[in-house]
Amino acid sequence: MDASNYKVRHGLRYVSKVLPVIAGVRHDECHEILVARIAACENEAVWPGLFDILFERGLSGVQFVIFNRHQVIQNAAMIAFVKTS
């Protein structure tokens, strides 16, 4: 899990947007992007929405989660994966 910041053209001006991405590793060791969405900012509301999408698609058997030390991601991951276990 991580997010990248971009400048995106919106009409006649450029605005800051964030692209949060969750990637996974399958049993055959192939990496794949599981979900990515453009958002206005990286806040407490963005990550839980992405986790909900994964759970709705049938995500199960999560063995470990890797993310940076960003507190927003840590909080969202702890809430999402504790409530589903």
C-alpha positions, 0 to 999 in steps of 0.5 A: 500500500502506498500513494503517489502525488501528481499534478493533474490538469483540471480545466485550465489549471493544474491541481494536486491529486493523490493515487493510492494503490494497493498491490498484492502477491498471488500464490504463484508469486506474481504481483498485481495491482488490486485497486487504485483510485484517484483521490483529492487527498490522502486522508482517513476516508480514502483507504477504508474505501479501498479496503471495502472494495477489496473485501467486496471482491472477496479478498481473504487469506491476507497473510501480511500487510506492508505499508510505509510509516504514514499514520493514515495508512497504518490506522486504516489498515489496522481498523480494516484487518482487525474488524475482518479477522 
